[in-house]
Amino acid sequence: MDDFLSPDLLRKVLSEFPKSEGKTYFDRSQERLKYQYPPSEWGGPITHSLFSAFNSDAFVGFLEEMTGISGLIVDPSFVGGGLHETKRGGHLGVHADFNQHVRLNVVRQLNLLIYLNENWEESYGGNLELWDKSMKTREVSVLPVLGRAVVFTTTLDSYHGQPDPVMCPPELSRRSMALYYYKAVEGGLDRVPKRTTAFQVRPRSTDQVDWRIRSKHFLDDWVPPVVRRRIKRI
């Protein structure tokens, strides 16, 4: 959705955007030069007020009406969400997101991304890619321009990412707002397989398999808890 919010409002968010100096970031084959800023690092009242509006009953009602998913639950702590930034040369491989919010005892349903990049040129890249379930075809590519919003369902095979390195000038970066919405599951989380971020490999690419996470998911699904505890000690 283009022009999701007014440019003037988003420029105010940009004026409050946190500085990256001294902050930690992801730096491995699957995700590089990517920063996440939680609420404690947001710079001012406009940003806090806007995130609060996205968690309001009125906005959640809008999402429910648009998607047909009822009973959406917000995350007031914005785990994994908030403000995101990727520096020049950085990327985020195609993946399916973590699916459980254990503290709230809910399962993830929707992602909302709002981009904050003014005068962003196609040559800068940083496109959001949405892939099919078989990881054979890139179905959608979204240039992250100012005011553009993307909403998509979060499942164990909703593969998406920003896999190609950002090529903007060094004084710029790829910035966005990220919010996640959840739903309670009848019977609790024990009925749902627990997944952390699961990276995928694109065909005919140099993407690398994340064997650590694949091994973890295999152990979680097939190895009894008492055996898993012994393996972890070893």
N, C-alpha and C positions, 0 to 999 in steps of 0.2 A: 504494500500500500504506500503510494507516494504522498507527500505532503501530510503525513499522519499528524504531525505537530507543526506549529508555526516556526519558521527559521529563527525569528527573534527570541523565542523561548529557548530553543536549543542552543543558540549562541550564549545565552546566560548560563546554561549548564556547562558549556565549554569554558566559560570564564572561570568557573569553579572547579574545573577538572584537576584532579590530583597531579602533583609532580612525580615523575618516575624515579628521580635520583635517589639511590639508596634503597629502593624497593626490590623485593625478590620477584623473580619471574620464572616461567617454565622454560627449560632449556634442555631438550632432548630431541631425539629423532622425530617423535610424533608431534611435538609442540615446542616452538622455539620463539623466544623474545616476546612472550605473551604475558601481560600483567593483568591481575584482577584486583580491583579496589572495593573492599567491603564498606558498609555504612560508616565505620569509624574513620575512614579515610576520605569521605566525600567532603568537598571543600566549602559548601555553603548552603543557605536555606532554600534556594530555588531547587537544587538537586534533591534535597531531602523531601521537599513538598511534592515534587513530581513523582518520585518513587512512591510516596504515600498515596497519591492519587491513583496510581496503577494498582494499588492493593485495596482500593475502596470498593464498597458494595456496588456502586454504579458502574465502575469499569469492569469488574468481574461479571456483572450482569450482561454487559456488552459482549464480552468474550463468550459467555455461555450461549447467548442468542446467535452469535456469528458462527460458532463451531458446532452447536448442538450438544455440547458436553455440559451436563448439569452438575451441580454440587462441587464446583471448583473451590479449592482452598488455597489461600495465599501463604507465602513464607515471609513472616515479618523480619527474619534474620538474613534473608537473601543469600542463602548458602550457595556458593558457586556462581551467583549472579552479581548484580551491581553494575559497576562501570568496568569495561574491558578496554584494553589497549594492546595493539601489536605494533612493534617497531619495524622499520625497514629491514627486510630480510627475514622477518618472522613469519610463522605459519601455524595453523592448527589443522592436523590431519583429519580426514573424514572419519567419523566416529558415531556411535550411539551413546547417548548420555547416561550418567548414573540415574537409576530409576526410583530409588527409595529415599525418602526423608525420614530417617529412623526416629529422630526426636519427636516429629509430629505424627509418626505412624501412618504415613500416607505415601501414595505412589504418584510419580510425576505424570502429567497429562499434556501440558502445553509449554512451548517456549515462545517468548515475545522478545524480539530484537529490534532495537531502534538505532539507526546509524547517525553519527555525529560528524560526518566528514564533508566539509564545505569545499566546493570547487574540486571535487575528487575526479580525476581523469581516468579513463579506461586503462590507460597505460600503467597506472599505479597498481592495478590488480586488486588483490584482497577480496575477491568475490566469494560470497557464500555459495557453496555448492550443495545441492540436494540430490542424492543418489537413490536408485531403485534398491529394492530389498536384496537382490542378487549381487549387487555391487558390479554390475556390468555396464550400466548406462547412467551418465549424469543427466538427470531430468531437468534441473533448473540451475541457472547461474545468476546471482544477484549482485550487482555493483553496489557497494555500501555508501551511497550518497546521502547527504544531509536530509533528514526528515523521512527517509524511507524506512518502513517497518515491515517485519516479516513475522508471521505467526504460523507455527506448525505443530502438529501433534508429536508427542515424545513416546516412542515405543522402543522395544529392544532391537528393532531393525529400521528405525528412522535415521538413516545414515546421512550425515551432513558435516560440513567443515569448511575451512578456508585453507585448502591444502597447498596452494602455490604461494611462494614467498611474496610479501608485499614489496612493491618496487617504487614507492613514493620517495620524494626527496628526503634526505636525512632529517630535516627539521620538522617533517610531518610524521604522523602515525595514523594507524587505523583505529578509530574509537567507536564505541557503541555502549548502549544500555542493554542489560540482559535481565529478564524476569522469568521465573518459572512458576507454574501453577500446578496444583496437585489435587488428588481425590482420595477419599477414604475407600478402602477395599473391604468388602464383607469377609469376615473371618481373619482380618489382620494381615500383616506382612508375611507371615509364615506361608501363605498360599502363593506368594509371588517370588520368583527367582531374583536374588539380589545381584545387581550388576553395578560395577563402577564404570567409568568412561572406557568404552571398548573401541579401540581404533581398528580401522579396516585398511586394506591395501587396494588401491585402484589398479585396474588392469593396465599393463604396459607402462608402469610407472616405476620410480625408484623408491616408493614408499616401503618402510620397513615394518615387519610384523612385531607387534608388542607382545612378546612371548611371556613376559612377567604377568600381564593381566590375563592372558589366555590360560596360563597355568593356574592362576588364582580362581578363575571361574570354573575350570575343570574340577579343582579340589572342592570348591563350594558345592558343586552339583552332585559329585559322585563319591566323595570320600567321607566316611562318617566323622562327626566332630571330634571324637576322641583321637582318631588317627591324624586328623588335621593338626591338632594341638601338638602331637609328637613331631610331626614333620616341621612345624614352625620352630620348635625348640632346636631341632637339628640344624 
